[in-house]
Structures are given as C-alpha cells and as structure tokens.
Amino acid sequence: AQTVTQSQPEMSVQEAETVTLSCTYDTSESDYYLFWYKQPPSRQMILVIRQEAYKQQNATENRFSVNFQKAAKSFSLKISDSQLGDAAMYFCAYKAAGAQKLVFGQGTRLTINP
Amino acid sequence: KAGVTQTPRYLIKTRGQQVTLSCSPISGHRSVSWYQQTPGQGLQFLFEYFSETQRNKGNFPGRFSGRQFSNSRSEMNVSTLELGDSALYLCASRRDRPTDTQYFGPGTRLTVL
C-alpha cells in the first residue's frame, strides 16, 4: 500500500523568508502524481501545486516550487517570500495513475510570524 | 465557474441516528470523491462515484454509503452514528480522466453526541 509521510508536524517562518516542507512517499508504482494542498482555518482544501512523476522538471507556481526526487521518493515544497496568508495546514498527497483516490500525509502546520 | 459546494456546513447528531450529506461538483465534473478528516486518522478516502457508479471504496464499514445522481451531484449517508464518526467530511470533484486534479469543497463538520 502506498504511504505518505510528512515528518514535520509544525513549522514556522518569518514573513518574507523562505520555508521548505518535507514529504516522502512509498510506492511500487512508476506512474503517479504528487500534490501539495493547503487547508487554511476556513477548512477549504486548496490545490497549491501538482507534479507528474514522469516529468523530470520540478513544478513551479509563482512563489511555490517543489523539489521532486523520484529515486529518493521525496517531494518537498518550497515557499518563497512567505506571506501571512500562507499560514495553513499543508498536506502532501499521492495518487497512482489510473487510481481514483488520494493518499494524504498527516500534514504540516505552517505559522508565519510577522 | 462555481466551486464544489457541500451542504450542510455543520451538523449535530446523536448516537444511533443517521445523516445524509450533499455535494454538488464543479460544473462539467463527473467524478465525486468523499474523504473523512479526523485529528487522529487524518484524511481517509471513503469512496468515489463516476457516472452514478461507485468505482472505488475505502476501508470503512457498511454504515457508510453513497450515491450519485444523473447531474453528478452526490450524497453520502452514515447510518447508526457512532461517536467516532465525528469528523470533517470533504467532497472533491474532477472531470473524467484519472489524471485530472481533484478540487475540494469546504466540507461538512459532523458532530455526534
């Protein structure tokens, strides 16, 4: 069974600084997708960024980028120029190609200090 | 385009009762998935519906069931509620292909007393 591990239950960063959230996963599949979702106190789960395993290039969305290391089964999220609105729970998620369900990590609570 | 909507947003029930939660997907999305979120177990997959058919089911007891209508709207039902069913229930929709990203609704907070 696939598993996703987020080893940092909580992280904090100063506003405007850079922070990296860690995620590792375990799978025997070769084709899959990885996601970072953000869940603010409003509870709405929002997609931050998505990575296809067959793509070697790391995905980037404005201030958010990933470091995808397929051999190491690592998928970290870097947030640059942190803003107060980035404060939320961040979940790493995995989905095998052709599968319907997402497998989530336990989440990392990110605090932004002004 | 309107996002995924879920009703009701909050629900309080007592043990033994049953409850029905509703999810309206993004227009054009035919797949609806349900997840349960609790502090202890995190986010767990309940089931997924596509074209009114359940295609995948997570490891939950038979008290948890769902259905999907021809307009892609979905409902999930929990019968004989237990205290442990207290959770945030999230619905997610996507278009047709498994490669499509799932977009989540705001969730229904269920409290069982």
Interface residues (C-beta under 8 A of the other chain):
Chain A: Y33 F35 Y37 S42 R43 Q44 M45 I46 L47 R50 E52 F91 K95 A97 G98 A99 Q100 K101 L102 V103 F104 G105 Q106 G107
Chain B: S31 S33 Y35 G42 L43 F45 E48 F50 R55 N56 G58 L88 L90 A92 P98 T99 T101 Q102 Y103 F104 G105 P106 G107 R109
